[in-house]
Amino acid sequence: MSGSEQAPRRLGKRARHEHIVKELMTSATLRVSELAAALDVSTETIRRDLFELGERGLINRTYGGAARPLGTEPTVAERHRMMVPEREAIAKAAALLIRPNDVLVIGGGATTTHVARRIAAVCRDLTVITHAFGVATVLAANPTITVIMAPGRYNGREGNLAGPETNEFLQSYYANWAILGASGITTEGVSEAEPLAASVYKTMLRRATETVIVADHSKFEQQALSLWARWAEIGRLVTDRAPSGPLARALERARVEVTVAVTP
């Protein structure tokens, strides 16, 4: 179960459904046994709840539980309140890669905004191209950083711009680094819940000499709607927990350099 507080005991069916959907916004997968314990109902009741939610398209049923639908993710504002110590540790480690006079492209997202804030605090004399208002805002605190905003169609949930105009604009620039987040990380590569944003990240990757993915461990073994990069295209992953199992082997085969940030 996620780090949120346990739900009140003996909720009615509607309240249970709302609780389950809310939990899937913070934990990409849930197990029947965990839900039954948290909601103080039988596993049979939870299975019926999941069946009904699945029929309504609000969840994806899995063997033993439920998963968040591929095309959904909490808003960027909601994600900013999650995994804060882990994201701050990732940001601290990622900022160490940057040198004066580097040119960066930075994608949207909660973790990339944490990284941008850290870059603004400890780096200088940079040029940063971004499509995310949150990234641009935190970088503006450092007067030695030149921020270039890409145009495009505004996505209010994510606070970023995307679309053909965004990709065409990015084609005019070269960068030393692409700093990009992820909705999901699997043995195949990196995926994103928003297809238009995925297209932007793919363009950013191709315009940069090196790409670093910044993502906490909750994204491991999660699959989002749009696969936009395979590990052979990515040089580095900065995260808060060492990958294991098939994911670790996939990263090793692709020679991805993994940095594990230490969370206080």
Summary of the structure (lengths in Angstrom):
residues: 264
radius of gyration: 19.3
end to end distance: 22.2
largest distance: 60.1
contacts: 888
relative contact order: 0.11
helix: 40%
strand: 24%
